[in-house]
């Protein structure tokens, strides 16, 4: 897993991958924004940088970065795919149902322990999990 622009760039180059303008811009966007982004939001951020790219190219690059374990995909209640840079710490999200602000929240390893217990008790192989909390942020209370 990676967490900074330099380490992501180094990882991709070390594996022999080219860093096109769009790919490098995506790496820059993910390292600058620490919250999950939709493809639509990413397209807007690319436009702000003067880079025009169609949705197909964006999705292709997102699939590439997912495949290289650089980013991860999350979905909230609205079922819209969002993407964020993978980091060395596992985290979950607090989502305000009023203003849609998203905040990261981390837990200790007890959550992983519970997942292992659930897996053992149900004979279900857990490959990943997602946990989001919905409510109202301090500003919207």
Steps between C-alpha positions, in 0.01 A plus 500: 500500500607852436418836643686780324542628146868413497451147622213438255702640211803296605291182530347540154830586329676213678238264356570641153180700454482829316374807678283676246376851574161367608649222714736741673216749549289226662785412735531869588124529559489196726799611706355851540144391586475269796135418454327270250424659162253401229606474136293812434686693772831375362405615150423847641834514681681401180319781315612746769858396416436563131486129416203385297428129520196293414332268749631189326860610546438592862338164577780316318762683710302438819488127417874508438569667836262258675684209340833635620364531856558876498139597564196332648133524412227571753125536468266675737120475524458670164691208337721742304858373462756721668875467497771591748872449539591186692692571815682290754217539750155349461218746555126551463282803437260735676247637249277797573152440359432875493803649323670180369833581664713188547752450778743215553485308825738224612451219751739284688557142387197368691290542185732263315471256791121510472519439126716192564250372758209556261688320226576202723146478640330515161757324280493814286823622346509875545712665232423859595255708697355847506362687797343842475323705763218731391374797698553872536836677520572766762404776256161345412380396849 
